[in-house]
Amino acid sequence: MALFAVIGLGSFGATVATQLISLKHDVIGIDLDKKYVENISDQLTHAVIADATDEHVLDELDIQRCEAVVVAIGEDIEASILCVLHLKNMGVKKIWAKAKSKAHHMILTHLNVEKIIHPEEDMGVRVAQSLSYPMVSRYMSLEDDHYIVKIEIHADHHGTPLNQLMKHIPEITTLLHKRGSTLQYHVDANQILQEGDILLVEGLLEPLRRLAKYFKHL
């Protein structure tokens, strides 16, 4: 269990904070808006109505002891940048920040923020991917154009051997096969897939696109 701070408790920040709580971590939530703090205060370890652009406030909260700080300030780009600068000056090493625009992203990059998040853009990508490749339920970027993709087997592909799916795309690695509660990490190439099965595969974007097209034509 670790201690995290989330600065900005709008819809994105509140979601991050409550998810961290559900994972059994401690969370300090900070927002200048009393309404946002009151909406979530009973779910967090500590919720504070405070101005996170004031370095003295951050110091009083002993923010340096946090494992990581998520700056989820939305519309006020100046406040976001000022908050990040204070955290840097205080020696906080792991900072994740929400970016509102390309200019905001560029500034955060120059401030050496560890991870820059674009919630609306990321959600748009996920929606587009789901519409384009219905068999892909989730994916995770590993950088350098590598992805781990979760594939759900539907009725159209029931009874298809795994090697029939993969023989034309050898660049893709099957990491896991799940059927019900049974997990198989060393997947038999001759495995006959059933509706409801889950596959976890890894590969470059282009081979994964070819796999998606193959699914469509089965």
N, C-alpha and C positions, 0 to 999 in steps of 0.2 A: 504494500500500500504506500502511495506517494502523495505528496501535497502539491496541488496545482493552483494557479490563480487564473481566473478568467476576468478580463477587464472589458466591460461592455456586455450587458445582459439583455440585448434585443433577442430576436428569434434565433439567430445563429449562435450567439454567445450562450444563451440559456440552454440550447440543445447540447452544446459541447459540455457545459457544466454538469447537466443532469446525467449525461451519458458517462462522464467520469465518475460521478457518484455511484451510478449503477454498477460500475466496474470496481467498486469498493475503495475508491480513492477519496482523499479529503480535498475539498475545493473551497477556495476563497473567491467569492463573487463580488465584483466592484462595479458600481454604476452611479452616475450623478443623478439619474432619474429615480426618484423615490418609488414610482409605480413599478418599474422593472424589478427593483430590489425586493419590494414587498411581494410581488408575484411568485418569487422563487425562493425567498428567504428560508421557508420551512423545509426546503429540500437540500440546502447546501450546508456544509460544515460551518461556514461563516459568511454572511452577506453584509456588505457595507455600502452605505450611501456616501460616496466620496468622489472628489475630483482627482482622477488618476493622472492629470497633467501637472499636478503639484507633487514635486519630488519628495517633499516632507511627508505627505500623506502616505506615499509608497514606502518610505523609510519606517514610518510608525507601524505600518502593517507587517514590517519585517519580510518584505516580498522576496528578499534574497534567498530565503530558506526554501523557496519553492523549487520543485524539480523542473518545472517549466512554467512559462507565463504565456497565455493566449491573449493577444490584443485584438478584441473583436469589436472595436469601435467602428461604427458604420459610416454615417454620412460625414462626420467631421474629420476630414483628412488631416488637418493641422493638429487636432487633438491626438490622433493616432500616432503621428510622427513624433510629437513632443513626448508622448508616453513612452514610445520605443527608445528615444534618446535618453530619458531618465533611467529606464531599465538598464540600458547599456552602461551608463555612468555608474550605476549601482553594482555593476558586475554580474548581472543576470546573463547567463550564457545561452540558455535555451529559450528563445523567443519565437513564437509562431504568431503571425499577424495577418489579419484580413485586409485585403487590398480592394479598393473601390474602383480604381481605374488603372490604366497603363502607366500614367504618370506617378500615381501612388505606388504602384509595383516597383517602378524604377528607383524611386527614393528609398523604399524599404530594402531593395537589393543593395544599394550603396551603403546602407546602414548595417549590412551583413546579418540581416534577419535570417534565422536558420530555415524557416519555411514560410512561404507566402501563400495565402489561401484566397481563392476566388470562389466563394460559395455558389453564387448564382451561375457563374460560367461552368463550374464543375457539375452542377446539377443539370445544366443545359446539355453538356456533353453526355452525361449518363442517360438522359431522356432520349437524345438522338441515337445513341448506341443501342438502346433497348428497342427503339422503333425500327432501326435498320437491321439489327441482329436479334430477333426475338428469343433465340435460344440462350443468349448471354444474359444471365441474371445479375452478375456482378463482375467487376474487373478491378485490378489494382496495378498501377503503373510502377515499374521497377527502375524507371529512368532509362535513358539510352534506347528508347523505343521498344523495350521489353515489357511484357504484361503477363500477369497471372489472371486467367479468366475462369469464372465459374459457369459451367454449361449445364442446363437442365435438359434431360432427354424427354421429348414429348412423344405422343402416340405415333406420329408419322415415322419415328425412328426406332420404334419398338422392334426387337429382334435383329437389329443390325450389329454385326461383329465390330468391335472396336477397331480392328486392323483395317476394316473397309473404310472407316472414316479417316484413318491416319496414313494409309499407305501412299497417298499422293502428296502428303505434307510431312515428310520425315523430320523437318526442322522443329516441329512442335513436340514437346515432352509432356506426357501424361503424368501428373504428380499424384493424383488420388482418384479413386473410384468409391462412391458412397451409394449403398443401397439400403434404405431404411436406416437402421442404427449401425450397420456394419461398414467399417472403413477398410479399404484395401489400398496400401501405399505402394506395393509392388504389383502393378496392374498387369494382368495377363493380356497379351496382345489379342488373344482369341476370345476374350470376354464378350459374351452376347449381352448387348445393352437392353434394358427394359425401361418402359415408361416410368418416370419418376426418379430414375438414376441421376446422380450428380457426378460430373467430371470436373476436375481441377486441372487445367493445362497451362503450360508456360511457353512463350515464344515471342518472336518479333512481330510487329504489327502486321506486316505484309502477309506472312504465312497464316496468321490468325484471320485475316480478311478472306484468304482463300478457303480456309476451313469453314467460315461462315457461309460463303457462296456454295460450298459443297453440301452443307446442311440444307440449303434452300432447294437444291436440285435432287435430293434423295427421293 
